[in-house]
Amino acid sequence: MVLTNMNAPFKDDPYHRLMQLVGALHTKARRFTECRLRPLNMTYPQLAALMALNRQDGVAQVELASSLETDATTVMVLCDSLEKRGWLTRAPDEFDRRVNRLFLTEAGRHAYAEARARLKKEDDYMSAMISTGELRRTIPVLEDLSSALEGFLERETGALASSERPEQGTLIEGASRRRTRSSRNTNELPTRPAGNNTTKRTAATGSLPRGL
């Protein structure tokens, strides 16, 4: 079997071709970013967190997770790594002590500024490849696609959760049937003849009767 060019079908489908290019662009940009961050001993997720906190300091961990489009556990581990580096500090919320607010330290702001300076080469190179007018025409299209996909994902996730959750009536009926079977089995248990409980093993437990 001869494998044909897997990219060929996308060339005639503008939407899928766009998605392919967006994915490839993200992969290459991340690879370049990780390369530039390596001397700082900073990871790509750490940079994303520093960037989000630089835009809005004092957010809760759950808010940072939403901003980074990840889960709370991942953000907790990420914040632990930033705190160990001295780039972030946690403080209890003024009105809800169960909530931790996240704040960049001076060292964190300095690390972010240093990272941005190292990435300026990429920014300058890419900015020279496309005009401001082209960017302004492209960005709204990508924003619309992102919002549409996010809404679709939310609807699909909600529908899947609803289909996997049994209805209350089904739970009640199942519990009722189990109780009925249990009652029937109890009523059908045979009674042992009196005076015969000291010479045989009990069938239920297989243990010797007391007194032997």
Secondary structure, 3 states (H helix, E strand, C coil): CCCCCCCHHHHCCHHHHHHHHHHHHHHHHHHHHHHHHHHHCCCHHHHHHHHHHHHCCCEEHHHHHHHHCCCHHHHHHHHHHHHHCCCEEEEECCCCCCCEEEEECHHHHHHHHHHHHHHHHHHHHHHCCCCHHHHHHHHHHHHHHHHHHHHHHHHHHHHHHHHHCCCHHHHHHHHHHHHHHHHHHHHCCCCCCCCCCCCCCCCCCCCCCCCC
